[in-house]
Each structure stands twice: as structure tokens, then as C-alpha cells.
Amino acid sequence: MAITAADIENLIRAGFPDAKIIVQGDDGQHFAAEVVDASFATMNRVQQQRAVNATLKEKLDSGELHALALTTRAPD
């Protein structure tokens, strides 16, 4: 079964319940996600992206999630 944008959002939301999350993509392989969370205020960009990728580790490791363009930031 192909992963969906909603699946990705749910996985990220489990790790960042208060985040603003937007996931786009509908081909089952290539997605773009924007995650805005207050916890990112104390992290550099690499740390932010590693934190989000950790919520997706199983799907990334299995290859079910093939490509994700990820944008992260703290709220303005």
C-alpha cells in the first residue's frame, strides 16, 4: 500500500502534536512537507530536520517513503 500525504502528516503529528503541518504530494512517492513548531526555536536547521525525520524513520528505512522535501521552522 502506498503512503499518503495524510499518513505522513499523522506520523509527524505524533511527534509534534502542536505543529502546523502541511504535506503535499499525491503520487505515493514524492512529497513536500512544511513543519512549523515552537520547539524548533532552540534548534538549528539540521536538528529540526533530523527531529522530523525521526518521526518518519520506519517509513524512510523501509523505502515506503521515497522522497520528502522538508521545510522546517519556528513560528514567527
All heavy atoms as a GROMACS GRO file, in nm:
protein
  571
    1MET      N    1   0.084  -0.118   0.000
    1MET     CA    2   0.000   0.000   0.000
    1MET      C    3   0.088   0.124   0.000
    1MET      O    4   0.182   0.134   0.077
    1MET     CB    5  -0.090  -0.002   0.123
    1MET     CG    6  -0.187   0.110   0.130
    1MET     SD    7  -0.306   0.081   0.262
    1MET     CE    8  -0.299   0.238   0.339
    2ALA      N    9   0.058   0.217  -0.086
    2ALA     CA   10   0.137   0.340  -0.096
    2ALA      C   11   0.106   0.433   0.020
    2ALA      O   12  -0.007   0.440   0.069
    2ALA     CB   13   0.107   0.410  -0.228
    3ILE      N   14   0.208   0.503   0.062
    3ILE     CA   15   0.191   0.601   0.168
    3ILE      C   16   0.121   0.725   0.112
    3ILE      O   17   0.138   0.759  -0.006
    3ILE     CB   18   0.327   0.636   0.232
    3ILE    CG1   19   0.307   0.711   0.363
    3ILE    CG2   20   0.416   0.711   0.136
    3ILE    CD1   21   0.431   0.718   0.449
    4THR      N   22   0.043   0.791   0.194
    4THR     CA   23  -0.030   0.910   0.151
    4THR      C   24   0.020   1.032   0.228
    4THR      O   25   0.086   1.019   0.332
    4THR     CB   26  -0.181   0.896   0.174
    4THR    OG1   27  -0.204   0.891   0.316
    4THR    CG2   28  -0.236   0.770   0.108
    5ALA      N   29  -0.018   1.148   0.178
    5ALA     CA   30   0.015   1.272   0.248
    5ALA      C   31  -0.045   1.272   0.389
    5ALA      O   32   0.018   1.317   0.484
    5ALA     CB   33  -0.033   1.393   0.168
    6ALA      N   34  -0.165   1.219   0.403
    6ALA     CA   35  -0.230   1.212   0.534
    6ALA      C   36  -0.152   1.121   0.629
    6ALA      O   37  -0.139   1.151   0.749
    6ALA     CB   38  -0.374   1.164   0.520
    7ASP      N   39  -0.099   1.010   0.576
    7ASP     CA   40  -0.018   0.920   0.659
    7ASP      C   41   0.105   0.993   0.712
    7ASP      O   42   0.140   0.981   0.830
    7ASP     CB   43   0.029   0.798   0.579
    7ASP     CG   44  -0.083   0.707   0.534
    7ASP    OD1   45  -0.187   0.702   0.602
    7ASP    OD2   46  -0.064   0.640   0.430
    8ILE      N   47   0.170   1.066   0.624
    8ILE     CA   48   0.291   1.139   0.664
    8ILE      C   49   0.256   1.245   0.768
    8ILE      O   50   0.326   1.258   0.869
    8ILE     CB   51   0.358   1.203   0.540
    8ILE    CG1   52   0.410   1.093   0.447
    8ILE    CG2   53   0.472   1.297   0.581
    8ILE    CD1   54   0.451   1.141   0.310
    9GLU      N   55   0.149   1.317   0.745
    9GLU     CA   56   0.107   1.418   0.843
    9GLU      C   57   0.080   1.354   0.979
    9GLU      O   58   0.121   1.406   1.083
    9GLU     CB   59  -0.017   1.493   0.796
    9GLU     CG   60  -0.061   1.599   0.896
    9GLU     CD   61  -0.179   1.682   0.850
    9GLU    OE1   62  -0.214   1.680   0.731
    9GLU    OE2   63  -0.238   1.750   0.937
   10ASN      N   64   0.013   1.240   0.981
   10ASN     CA   65  -0.017   1.173   1.107
   10ASN      C   66   0.110   1.128   1.180
   10ASN      O   67   0.118   1.138   1.303
   10ASN     CB   68  -0.109   1.053   1.083
   10ASN     CG   69  -0.249   1.095   1.043
   10ASN    OD1   70  -0.294   1.205   1.075
   10ASN    ND2   71  -0.317   1.009   0.972
   11LEU      N   72   0.207   1.079   1.107
   11LEU     CA   73   0.333   1.037   1.169
   11LEU      C   74   0.408   1.156   1.228
   11LEU      O   75   0.460   1.149   1.340
   11LEU     CB   76   0.422   0.965   1.066
   11LEU     CG   77   0.372   0.828   1.022
   11LEU    CD1   78   0.446   0.782   0.897
   11LEU    CD2   79   0.388   0.727   1.135
   12ILE      N   80   0.413   1.265   1.154
   12ILE     CA   81   0.479   1.386   1.204
   12ILE      C   82   0.402   1.441   1.324
   12ILE      O   83   0.460   1.479   1.426
   12ILE     CB   84   0.494   1.493   1.094
   12ILE    CG1   85   0.586   1.441   0.982
   12ILE    CG2   86   0.549   1.623   1.153
   12ILE    CD1   87   0.588   1.528   0.858
   13ARG      N   88   0.270   1.442   1.315
   13ARG     CA   89   0.186   1.495   1.423
   13ARG      C   90   0.207   1.417   1.553
   13ARG      O   91   0.199   1.473   1.661
   13ARG     CB   92   0.039   1.492   1.383
   13ARG     CG   93  -0.052   1.538   1.491
   13ARG     CD   94  -0.136   1.661   1.470
   13ARG     NE   95  -0.144   1.722   1.343
   13ARG     CZ   96  -0.100   1.846   1.319
   13ARG    NH1   97  -0.042   1.918   1.414
   13ARG    NH2   98  -0.114   1.899   1.200
   14ALA      N   99   0.236   1.289   1.544
   14ALA     CA  100   0.261   1.209   1.664
   14ALA      C  101   0.382   1.262   1.741
   14ALA      O  102   0.384   1.259   1.864
   14ALA     CB  103   0.283   1.062   1.627
   15GLY      N  104   0.481   1.314   1.670
   15GLY     CA  105   0.599   1.370   1.734
   15GLY      C  106   0.590   1.518   1.764
   15GLY      O  107   0.660   1.569   1.851
   16PHE      N  108   0.504   1.586   1.691
   16PHE     CA  109   0.489   1.731   1.705
   16PHE      C  110   0.340   1.765   1.708
   16PHE      O  111   0.285   1.818   1.610
   16PHE     CB  112   0.558   1.804   1.589
   16PHE     CG  113   0.706   1.779   1.585
   16PHE    CD1  114   0.759   1.677   1.508
   16PHE    CD2  115   0.792   1.856   1.661
   16PHE    CE1  116   0.895   1.652   1.506
   16PHE    CE2  117   0.928   1.833   1.658
   16PHE     CZ  118   0.980   1.731   1.581
   17PRO      N  119   0.272   1.734   1.818
   17PRO     CA  120   0.126   1.747   1.823
   17PRO      C  121   0.073   1.890   1.805
   17PRO      O  122  -0.040   1.907   1.762
   17PRO     CB  123   0.089   1.691   1.960
   17PRO     CG  124   0.214   1.690   2.039
   17PRO     CD  125   0.327   1.680   1.942
   18ASP      N  126   0.154   1.990   1.837
   18ASP     CA  127   0.108   2.129   1.827
   18ASP      C  128   0.158   2.200   1.702
   18ASP      O  129   0.135   2.320   1.686
   18ASP     CB  130   0.150   2.207   1.952
   18ASP     CG  131   0.089   2.149   2.078
   18ASP    OD1  132  -0.027   2.103   2.072
   18ASP    OD2  133   0.158   2.147   2.182
   19ALA      N  134   0.226   2.129   1.615
   19ALA     CA  135   0.286   2.190   1.497
   19ALA      C  136   0.182   2.222   1.390
   19ALA      O  137   0.077   2.159   1.381
   19ALA     CB  138   0.392   2.098   1.437
   20LYS      N  139   0.217   2.320   1.309
   20LYS     CA  140   0.143   2.346   1.185
   20LYS      C  141   0.213   2.259   1.080
   20LYS      O  142   0.334   2.273   1.058
   20LYS     CB  143   0.151   2.493   1.147
   20LYS     CG  144   0.087   2.522   1.013
   20LYS     CD  145   0.107   2.667   0.971
   20LYS     CE  146   0.061   2.684   0.828
   20LYS     NZ  147   0.112   2.809   0.770
   21ILE      N  148   0.138   2.168   1.022
   21ILE     CA  149   0.198   2.072   0.928
   21ILE      C  150   0.119   2.076   0.797
   21ILE      O  151  -0.003   2.061   0.797
   21ILE     CB  152   0.194   1.929   0.985
   21ILE    CG1  153   0.267   1.922   1.119
   21ILE    CG2  154   0.252   1.829   0.885
   21ILE    CD1  155   0.244   1.794   1.196
   22ILE      N  156   0.192   2.093   0.688
   22ILE     CA  157   0.132   2.089   0.556
   22ILE      C  158   0.212   1.986   0.475
   22ILE      O  159   0.334   2.000   0.462
   22ILE     CB  160   0.135   2.225   0.485
   22ILE    CG1  161   0.058   2.329   0.567
   22ILE    CG2  162   0.080   2.214   0.343
   22ILE    CD1  163   0.077   2.472   0.518
   23VAL      N  164   0.145   1.885   0.424
   23VAL     CA  165   0.210   1.784   0.341
   23VAL      C  166   0.142   1.784   0.205
   23VAL      O  167   0.019   1.777   0.197
   23VAL     CB  168   0.204   1.644   0.404
   23VAL    CG1  169   0.274   1.543   0.316
   23VAL    CG2  170   0.264   1.644   0.544
   24GLN      N  171   0.223   1.790   0.101
   24GLN     CA  172   0.170   1.789  -0.035
   24GLN      C  173   0.233   1.674  -0.112
   24GLN      O  174   0.345   1.633  -0.084
   24GLN     CB  175   0.200   1.921  -0.106
   24GLN     CG  176   0.134   2.039  -0.039
   24GLN     CD  177   0.173   2.170  -0.105
   24GLN    OE1  178   0.286   2.187  -0.148
   24GLN    NE2  179   0.078   2.261  -0.114
   25GLY      N  180   0.160   1.625  -0.209
   25GLY     CA  181   0.208   1.518  -0.295
   25GLY      C  182   0.104   1.410  -0.303
   25GLY      O  183   0.046   1.372  -0.203
   26ASP      N  184   0.080   1.359  -0.423
   26ASP     CA  185  -0.024   1.259  -0.436
   26ASP      C  186   0.015   1.144  -0.528
   26ASP      O  187  -0.069   1.067  -0.571
   26ASP     CB  188  -0.154   1.322  -0.485
   26ASP     CG  189  -0.140   1.389  -0.620
   26ASP    OD1  190  -0.032   1.383  -0.681
   26ASP    OD2  191  -0.239   1.447  -0.667
   27ASP      N  192   0.146   1.130  -0.554
   27ASP     CA  193   0.185   1.019  -0.642
   27ASP      C  194   0.231   0.896  -0.564
   27ASP      O  195   0.271   0.796  -0.622
   27ASP     CB  196   0.293   1.064  -0.741
   27ASP     CG  197   0.428   1.090  -0.676
   27ASP    OD1  198   0.439   1.083  -0.552
   27ASP    OD2  199   0.525   1.118  -0.750
   28GLY      N  200   0.225   0.903  -0.430
   28GLY     CA  201   0.262   0.789  -0.348
   28GLY      C  202   0.411   0.774  -0.324
   28GLY      O  203   0.452   0.684  -0.251
   29GLN      N  204   0.493   0.862  -0.382
   29GLN     CA  205   0.637   0.850  -0.365
   29GLN      C  206   0.706   0.982  -0.334
   29GLN      O  207   0.803   0.983  -0.260
   29GLN     CB  208   0.701   0.790  -0.490
   29GLN     CG  209   0.666   0.646  -0.510
   29GLN     CD  210   0.746   0.585  -0.624
   29GLN    OE1  211   0.816   0.654  -0.697
   29GLN    NE2  212   0.735   0.455  -0.639
   30HIS      N  213   0.662   1.090  -0.394
   30HIS     CA  214   0.730   1.219  -0.380
   30HIS      C  215   0.640   1.317  -0.305
   30HIS      O  216   0.528   1.343  -0.350
   30HIS     CB  217   0.766   1.275  -0.517
   30HIS     CG  218   0.855   1.182  -0.594
   30HIS    ND1  219   0.804   1.088  -0.680
   30HIS    CD2  220   0.990   1.168  -0.595
   30HIS    CE1  221   0.905   1.019  -0.732
   30HIS    NE2  222   1.018   1.066  -0.682
   31PHE      N  223   0.693   1.369  -0.195
   31PHE     CA  224   0.614   1.457  -0.110
   31PHE      C  225   0.696   1.579  -0.069
   31PHE      O  226   0.819   1.576  -0.070
   31PHE     CB  227   0.569   1.384   0.017
   31PHE     CG  228   0.480   1.266  -0.010
   31PHE    CD1  229   0.533   1.141  -0.028
   31PHE    CD2  230   0.343   1.283  -0.020
   31PHE    CE1  231   0.451   1.032  -0.054
   31PHE    CE2  232   0.260   1.175  -0.047
   31PHE     CZ  233   0.314   1.049  -0.064
   32ALA      N  234   0.625   1.683  -0.029
   32ALA     CA  235   0.685   1.802   0.031
   32ALA      C  236   0.610   1.830   0.160
   32ALA      O  237   0.487   1.821   0.163
   32ALA     CB  238   0.675   1.921  -0.064
   33ALA      N  239   0.685   1.860   0.265
   33ALA     CA  240   0.621   1.888   0.394
   33ALA      C  241   0.681   2.015   0.453
   33ALA      O  242   0.801   2.040   0.443
   33ALA     CB  243   0.642   1.772   0.492
   34GLU      N  244   0.593   2.095   0.513
   34GLU     CA  245   0.635   2.211   0.590
   34GLU      C  246   0.588   2.188   0.733
   34GLU      O  247   0.471   2.157   0.757
   34GLU     CB  248   0.574   2.340   0.536
   34GLU     CG  249   0.616   2.460   0.617
   34GLU     CD  250   0.556   2.590   0.566
   34GLU    OE1  251   0.472   2.588   0.475
   34GLU    OE2  252   0.596   2.695   0.619
   35VAL      N  253   0.683   2.198   0.826
   35VAL     CA  254   0.652   2.177   0.967
   35VAL      C  255   0.697   2.300   1.044
   35VAL      O  256   0.815   2.337   1.040
   35VAL     CB  257   0.722   2.051   1.022
   35VAL    CG1  258   0.682   2.027   1.166
   35VAL    CG2  259   0.691   1.929   0.936
   36VAL      N  260   0.603   2.364   1.112
   36VAL     CA  261   0.631   2.484   1.191
   36VAL      C  262   0.598   2.450   1.336
   36VAL      O  263   0.484   2.418   1.369
   36VAL     CB  264   0.545   2.604   1.144
   36VAL    CG1  265   0.576   2.727   1.226
   36VAL    CG2  266   0.568   2.629   0.995
   37ASP      N  267   0.700   2.453   1.422
   37ASP     CA  268   0.680   2.414   1.561
   37ASP      C  269   0.766   2.501   1.652
   37ASP      O  270   0.881   2.531   1.620
   37ASP     CB  271   0.715   2.267   1.580
   37ASP     CG  272   0.670   2.216   1.715
   37ASP    OD1  273   0.549   2.192   1.732
   37ASP    OD2  274   0.756   2.201   1.804
   38ALA      N  275   0.711   2.536   1.767
   38ALA     CA  276   0.782   2.620   1.863
   38ALA      C  277   0.910   2.556   1.914
   38ALA      O  278   1.007   2.626   1.946
   38ALA     CB  279   0.690   2.655   1.980
   39SER      N  280   0.914   2.424   1.921
   39SER     CA  281   1.034   2.356   1.971
   39SER      C  282   1.155   2.380   1.881
   39SER      O  283   1.270   2.365   1.924
   39SER     CB  284   1.010   2.206   1.986
   39SER     OG  285   0.995   2.144   1.859
   40PHE      N  286   1.132   2.420   1.758
   40PHE     CA  287   1.242   2.445   1.665
   40PHE      C  288   1.319   2.573   1.696
   40PHE      O  289   1.427   2.594   1.642
   40PHE     CB  290   1.190   2.450   1.521
   40PHE     CG  291   1.135   2.320   1.470
   40PHE    CD1  292   1.042   2.320   1.368
   40PHE    CD2  293   1.174   2.198   1.522
   40PHE    CE1  294   0.989   2.202   1.318
   40PHE    CE2  295   1.123   2.079   1.474
   40PHE     CZ  296   1.030   2.082   1.371
   41ALA      N  297   1.266   2.657   1.782
   41ALA     CA  298   1.330   2.785   1.813
   41ALA      C  299   1.470   2.766   1.872
   41ALA      O  300   1.556   2.852   1.854
   41ALA     CB  301   1.243   2.866   1.908
   42THR      N  302   1.494   2.655   1.938
   42THR     CA  303   1.624   2.630   2.001
   42THR      C  304   1.712   2.538   1.918
   42THR      O  305   1.819   2.499   1.963
   42THR     CB  306   1.605   2.568   2.141
   42THR    OG1  307   1.534   2.444   2.127
   42THR    CG2  308   1.526   2.664   2.231
   43MET      N  309   1.667   2.502   1.798
   43MET     CA  310   1.741   2.409   1.714
   43MET      C  311   1.789   2.477   1.586
   43MET      O  312   1.722   2.566   1.534
   43MET     CB  313   1.652   2.292   1.671
   43MET     CG  314   1.598   2.207   1.780
   43MET     SD  315   1.495   2.077   1.704
   43MET     CE  316   1.410   2.016   1.848
   44ASN      N  317   1.903   2.430   1.535
   44ASN     CA  318   1.944   2.476   1.403
   44ASN      C  319   1.866   2.394   1.298
   44ASN      O  320   1.794   2.300   1.330
   44ASN     CB  321   2.095   2.467   1.383
   44ASN     CG  322   2.149   2.325   1.385
   44ASN    OD1  323   2.088   2.232   1.333
   44ASN    ND2  324   2.266   2.307   1.445
   45ARG      N  325   1.879   2.430   1.174
   45ARG     CA  326   1.801   2.368   1.066
   45ARG      C  327   1.825   2.217   1.057
   45ARG      O  328   1.732   2.139   1.038
   45ARG     CB  329   1.834   2.436   0.933
   45ARG     CG  330   1.757   2.386   0.815
   45ARG     CD  331   1.630   2.457   0.776
   45ARG     NE  332   1.607   2.586   0.832
   45ARG     CZ  333   1.587   2.697   0.764
   45ARG    NH1  334   1.589   2.697   0.633
   45ARG    NH2  335   1.563   2.811   0.824
   46VAL      N  336   1.948   2.174   1.072
   46VAL     CA  337   1.979   2.031   1.064
   46VAL      C  338   1.910   1.956   1.178
   46VAL      O  339   1.851   1.849   1.158
   46VAL     CB  340   2.132   2.007   1.065
   46VAL    CG1  341   2.164   1.859   1.079
   46VAL    CG2  342   2.195   2.064   0.940
   47GLN      N  343   1.916   2.011   1.297
   47GLN     CA  344   1.850   1.947   1.413
   47GLN      C  345   1.699   1.939   1.392
   47GLN      O  346   1.636   1.839   1.427
   47GLN     CB  347   1.882   2.024   1.541
   47GLN     CG  348   2.026   2.014   1.583
   47GLN     CD  349   2.061   2.113   1.693
   47GLN    OE1  350   2.012   2.226   1.696
   47GLN    NE2  351   2.148   2.070   1.784
   48GLN      N  352   1.641   2.044   1.338
   48GLN     CA  353   1.497   2.045   1.310
   48GLN      C  354   1.460   1.933   1.215
   48GLN      O  355   1.366   1.856   1.238
   48GLN     CB  356   1.455   2.179   1.249
   48GLN     CG  357   1.468   2.297   1.341
   48GLN     CD  358   1.445   2.429   1.268
   48GLN    OE1  359   1.394   2.432   1.156
   48GLN    NE2  360   1.484   2.539   1.331
   49GLN      N  361   1.535   1.921   1.107
   49GLN     CA  362   1.502   1.821   1.007
   49GLN      C  363   1.528   1.679   1.058
   49GLN      O  364   1.452   1.588   1.028
   49GLN     CB  365   1.576   1.850   0.877
   49GLN     CG  366   1.525   1.980   0.817
   49GLN     CD  367   1.560   2.000   0.672
   49GLN    OE1  368   1.631   1.922   0.612
   49GLN    NE2  369   1.508   2.107   0.615
   50ARG      N  370   1.631   1.662   1.137
   50ARG     CA  371   1.656   1.531   1.198
   50ARG      C  372   1.542   1.492   1.291
   50ARG      O  373   1.501   1.375   1.295
   50ARG     CB  374   1.788   1.530   1.273
   50ARG     CG  375   1.907   1.522   1.183
   50ARG     CD  376   2.034   1.515   1.261
   50ARG     NE  377   2.149   1.506   1.171
   50ARG     CZ  378   2.272   1.536   1.204
   50ARG    NH1  379   2.301   1.577   1.327
   50ARG    NH2  380   2.370   1.526   1.117
   51ALA      N  381   1.489   1.588   1.366
   51ALA     CA  382   1.379   1.561   1.458
   51ALA      C  383   1.255   1.516   1.381
   51ALA      O  384   1.186   1.422   1.421
   51ALA     CB  385   1.348   1.684   1.542
   52VAL      N  386   1.226   1.582   1.270
   52VAL     CA  387   1.110   1.543   1.189
   52VAL      C  388   1.136   1.408   1.123
   52VAL      O  389   1.049   1.320   1.123
   52VAL     CB  390   1.076   1.651   1.084
   52VAL    CG1  391   0.966   1.602   0.990
   52VAL    CG2  392   1.034   1.780   1.153
   53ASN      N  393   1.254   1.389   1.068
   53ASN     CA  394   1.286   1.261   1.004
   53ASN      C  395   1.276   1.145   1.103
   53ASN      O  396   1.241   1.033   1.064
   53ASN     CB  397   1.424   1.265   0.940
   53ASN     CG  398   1.424   1.337   0.807
   53ASN    OD1  399   1.321   1.347   0.740
   53ASN    ND2  400   1.538   1.388   0.767
   54ALA      N  401   1.305   1.170   1.230
   54ALA     CA  402   1.293   1.064   1.331
   54ALA      C  403   1.150   1.014   1.342
   54ALA      O  404   1.127   0.895   1.369
   54ALA     CB  405   1.343   1.115   1.466
   55THR      N  406   1.052   1.101   1.319
   55THR     CA  407   0.912   1.058   1.325
   55THR      C  408   0.874   0.972   1.205
   55THR      O  409   0.774   0.902   1.208
   55THR     CB  410   0.814   1.179   1.333
   55THR    OG1  411   0.818   1.252   1.211
   55THR    CG2  412   0.847   1.270   1.451
   56LEU      N  413   0.955   0.980   1.101
   56LEU     CA  414   0.929   0.908   0.976
   56LEU      C  415   1.026   0.794   0.952
   56LEU      O  416   1.025   0.732   0.846
   56LEU     CB  417   0.936   1.006   0.859
   56LEU     CG  418   0.842   1.125   0.865
   56LEU    CD1  419   0.881   1.229   0.760
   56LEU    CD2  420   0.698   1.080   0.847
   57LYS      N  421   1.111   0.765   1.050
   57LYS     CA  422   1.222   0.671   1.033
   57LYS      C  423   1.179   0.537   0.975
   57LYS      O  424   1.241   0.487   0.881
   57LYS     CB  425   1.294   0.650   1.166
   57LYS     CG  426   1.414   0.556   1.156
   57LYS     CD  427   1.489   0.548   1.284
   57LYS     CE  428   1.608   0.455   1.284
   57LYS     NZ  429   1.659   0.404   1.163
   58GLU      N  430   1.076   0.478   1.030
   58GLU     CA  431   1.033   0.345   0.983
   58GLU      C  432   0.996   0.348   0.835
   58GLU      O  433   1.035   0.260   0.758
   58GLU     CB  434   0.915   0.297   1.066
   58GLU     CG  435   0.869   0.158   1.028
   58GLU     CD  436   0.751   0.111   1.112
   58GLU    OE1  437   0.750   0.135   1.234
   58GLU    OE2  438   0.660   0.052   1.053
   59LYS      N  439   0.923   0.449   0.794
   59LYS     CA  440   0.880   0.459   0.654
   59LYS      C  441   0.997   0.492   0.562
   59LYS      O  442   1.003   0.443   0.449
   59LYS     CB  443   0.771   0.565   0.638
   59LYS     CG  444   0.646   0.536   0.720
   59LYS     CD  445   0.581   0.407   0.680
   59LYS     CE  446   0.454   0.385   0.761
   59LYS     NZ  447   0.393   0.256   0.735
   60LEU      N  448   1.090   0.573   0.609
   60LEU     CA  449   1.209   0.605   0.530
   60LEU      C  450   1.299   0.482   0.516
   60LEU      O  451   1.347   0.450   0.407
   60LEU     CB  452   1.287   0.720   0.593
   60LEU     CG  453   1.220   0.857   0.586
   60LEU    CD1  454   1.288   0.956   0.680
   60LEU    CD2  455   1.222   0.910   0.443
   61ASP      N  456   1.321   0.412   0.628
   61ASP     CA  457   1.408   0.294   0.626
   61ASP      C  458   1.352   0.182   0.539
   61ASP      O  459   1.427   0.110   0.473
   61ASP     CB  460   1.431   0.241   0.768
   61ASP     CG  461   1.522   0.331   0.851
   61ASP    OD1  462   1.581   0.425   0.796
   61ASP    OD2  463   1.533   0.306   0.973
   62SER      N  464   1.221   0.167   0.538
   62SER     CA  465   1.158   0.060   0.460
   62SER      C  466   1.152   0.094   0.311
   62SER      O  467   1.128   0.006   0.229
   62SER     CB  468   1.017   0.034   0.510
   62SER     OG  469   0.930   0.140   0.473
   63GLY      N  470   1.171   0.223   0.278
   63GLY     CA  471   1.159   0.266   0.140
   63GLY      C  472   1.017   0.300   0.099
   63GLY      O  473   0.992   0.340  -0.014
   64GLU      N  474   0.924   0.283   0.192
   64GLU     CA  475   0.784   0.317   0.162
   64GLU      C  476   0.771   0.467   0.133
   64GLU      O  477   0.692   0.508   0.048
   64GLU     CB  478   0.694   0.278   0.278
   64GLU     CG  479   0.547   0.290   0.248
   64GLU     CD  480   0.458   0.238   0.360
   64GLU    OE1  481   0.508   0.174   0.454
   64GLU    OE2  482   0.338   0.262   0.351
   65LEU      N  483   0.849   0.547   0.205
   65LEU     CA  484   0.856   0.690   0.179
   65LEU      C  485   0.988   0.714   0.108
   65LEU      O  486   1.096   0.698   0.166
   65LEU     CB  487   0.849   0.770   0.309
   65LEU     CG  488   0.866   0.922   0.298
   65LEU    CD1  489   0.767   0.982   0.198
   65LEU    CD2  490   0.849   0.987   0.434
   66HIS      N  491   0.978   0.747  -0.019
   66HIS     CA  492   1.097   0.754  -0.104
   66HIS      C  493   1.160   0.893  -0.105
   66HIS      O  494   1.281   0.906  -0.091
   66HIS     CB  495   1.060   0.712  -0.246
   66HIS     CG  496   1.170   0.729  -0.345
   66HIS    ND1  497   1.284   0.652  -0.342
   66HIS    CD2  498   1.185   0.815  -0.447
   66HIS    CE1  499   1.364   0.691  -0.441
   66HIS    NE2  500   1.306   0.789  -0.505
   67ALA      N  501   1.081   0.996  -0.122
   67ALA     CA  502   1.135   1.130  -0.136
   67ALA      C  503   1.047   1.230  -0.062
   67ALA      O  504   0.927   1.235  -0.084
   67ALA     CB  505   1.144   1.169  -0.284
   68LEU      N  506   1.112   1.309   0.025
   68LEU     CA  507   1.040   1.411   0.100
   68LEU      C  508   1.122   1.538   0.103
   68LEU      O  509   1.232   1.541   0.157
   68LEU     CB  510   1.014   1.364   0.244
   68LEU     CG  511   0.946   1.465   0.337
   68LEU    CD1  512   0.803   1.491   0.291
   68LEU    CD2  513   0.948   1.415   0.479
   69ALA      N  514   1.070   1.642   0.040
   69ALA     CA  515   1.131   1.775   0.051
   69ALA      C  516   1.076   1.835   0.181
   69ALA      O  517   0.956   1.848   0.196
   69ALA     CB  518   1.093   1.860  -0.069
   70LEU      N  519   1.166   1.868   0.272
   70LEU     CA  520   1.123   1.908   0.405
   70LEU      C  521   1.167   2.051   0.435
   70LEU      O  522   1.283   2.087   0.420
   70LEU     CB  523   1.186   1.812   0.506
   70LEU     CG  524   1.151   1.828   0.652
   70LEU    CD1  525   1.001   1.819   0.674
   70LEU    CD2  526   1.221   1.719   0.733
   71THR      N  527   1.070   2.131   0.480
   71THR     CA  528   1.095   2.266   0.526
   71THR      C  529   1.052   2.273   0.671
   71THR      O  530   0.940   2.234   0.705
   71THR     CB  531   1.014   2.369   0.444
   71THR    OG1  532   1.048   2.355   0.306
   71THR    CG2  533   1.043   2.511   0.490
   72THR      N  534   1.142   2.321   0.757
   72THR     CA  535   1.110   2.333   0.899
   72THR      C  536   1.145   2.473   0.946
   72THR      O  537   1.237   2.536   0.895
   72THR     CB  538   1.191   2.232   0.983
   72THR    OG1  539   1.331   2.249   0.958
   72THR    CG2  540   1.150   2.088   0.949
   73ARG      N  541   1.069   2.519   1.046
   73ARG     CA  542   1.099   2.649   1.105
   73ARG      C  543   1.017   2.666   1.233
   73ARG      O  544   0.918   2.598   1.254
   73ARG     CB  545   1.072   2.764   1.009
   73ARG     CG  546   0.928   2.782   0.968
   73ARG     CD  547   0.911   2.900   0.871
   73ARG     NE  548   0.775   2.911   0.825
   73ARG     CZ  549   0.678   2.975   0.890
   73ARG    NH1  550   0.703   3.036   1.004
   73ARG    NH2  551   0.556   2.980   0.840
   74ALA      N  552   1.063   2.760   1.314
   74ALA     CA  553   0.987   2.800   1.432
   74ALA      C  554   0.883   2.903   1.388
   74ALA      O  555   0.901   2.970   1.286
   74ALA     CB  556   1.079   2.860   1.536
   75PRO      N  557   0.775   2.917   1.462
   75PRO     CA  558   0.674   3.018   1.426
   75PRO      C  559   0.734   3.158   1.431
   75PRO      O  560   0.827   3.184   1.508
   75PRO     CB  561   0.566   3.002   1.532
   75PRO     CG  562   0.599   2.881   1.610
   75PRO     CD  563   0.740   2.843   1.581
   76ASP      N  564   0.678   3.246   1.354
   76ASP     CA  565   0.725   3.387   1.352
   76ASP      C  566   0.687   3.458   1.478
   76ASP      O  567   0.594   3.430   1.546
   76ASP     CB  568   0.665   3.462   1.232
   76ASP     CG  569   0.716   3.404   1.102
   76ASP    OD1  570   0.829   3.354   1.099
   76ASP    OD2  571   0.641   3.408   1.003
   0.00000   0.00000   0.00000
